[in-house]
Amino acid sequence: MADGDNKSANMLSQETAVIEEQLQGWGEVILAADQVLHWHKPWCPGALVGATTVLFTMVYYLDPSVLTGVSCCVMLLCLADYCVPILAPRIFSSSKWTSDHQQRFHEICSNLAKTQRRMVGWWKRIFALKEERPKVYFLSVISTLLVVAWIGQQVHNLFLTYLIVTVLLLLPGLNQHGIISKYAGMAKREINKLLKQKEKKNE
């Protein structure tokens, strides 16, 4: 068991090192984005929602085709991938990069590696479910896709995308400030109360 844990820790360390190497030129930008996403300043949530709203309003008014939208997104990603490593050292002074910054950058890369592992793990579990319990797999996938298709039919796709992107951007800050755990706890307590009331009625 200990050998398995050590092997897993070594693999995680290697994956983290690979991600650090790949994102080395993005260090300062990633730390700045991390501070905004985790609401280190009071204006961060408003800035995130405002930026998302402006972006999606532009998309709504310009109304690009799917091909144009995808091409523009890929083009912006390519420009960022080329320009950021060149411009970041000139904008952010390298002398300001301290051991604390390096430690936080390492933690972010480690979290990215863990997230990557979780996604691969979920993907493997889905395929394992398909092999072991095909009926459960089939019913789960079909029912989930039907619900998603129904939601997509009820809500405008651009507005739905806006909501999803906004929630995903606010999620790290909500989690950091304990808002998710607070309301999840409240919801759990209410559900427990309802279940207890139902049990009393049945008795």
Secondary structure, DSSP 8 states (H G I E B T S, - for coil): -HHHHHHHHHHHHHHHHHHHHHTGGGHHHHHHHHHHHTTSSTTHHHHHHHHHHHHHHHHHHH---HHHHHHHHHHHHHHHHHHHHHHHHHHS-GGG--HHHHHHHHHHHHHHHHHHHHHHHHHHHHHHHHHH-HHHHHHHHHHHHHHHHHHHHHS-HHHHHHHHHHHHHHHHHHHHTTHHHHHHHHHHHHHHHHHHHHHHHH-
